[in-house]
Every structure is written in structure tokens, then in C-alpha cells.
């Protein structure tokens, strides 16, 4: 194990975030494929058969889009936290102000 536990925790967190992103996007793509196929089966040339739709299609739509939205929000918060944690050192910021 590394000497710096915060570095190990950061690497573990980054791997978990990447895994979460991949999992949510895979769920979204699989849902999109299944929903498109169900709509294609439902809309035949002669009529529309609502029985061919996915069960609970509205809830699945909300779950798929909500999960993607939450992952995007989590990614933005992680990047904001990382920028804040690795921000510009105070002495460098004060030197830029004194240049004028």
C-alpha cells in the first residue's frame, strides 16, 4: 500500500467514478436500444399495439435519464472539488496582484 493514504483514496475514488460512469451509460444505452425496439414493434403498418411497449416505460425513461443527470452532476461536483483542492497557491495569487 502507498505511503500516502489520501493518494490511495483519491485513486480509488477516481476508479469508482469511472466505473459508475461506465455502468450508468451502459444502462442508458441498453434501455435506449430496448425502448427503440419496443416502439418499432408497437408501430406496425396496420395499427398501433400498446401491448408491445416496455412495461413501466415512463418510469424506465425517468430512471434512465435521471441516472445520467445525476452522474453528470456528480462529475461536475468532483471536478469542482478537485479544482478547489488543487487551487492556485496563495502566494502565487498575491504575487499576480502586486505586479500592477
Buried (B, 14 or more C-beta within 10 A) or exposed (E): EEEEEEEEEEEEEEEEBEEBBEEBEEBBEEBEEEBEEBBEEBEEEEEEEEEBBBEEBEEBBEBBEEBBEEBEEBEEEEEEEEEEEEEEEEEEEEEEEEEE
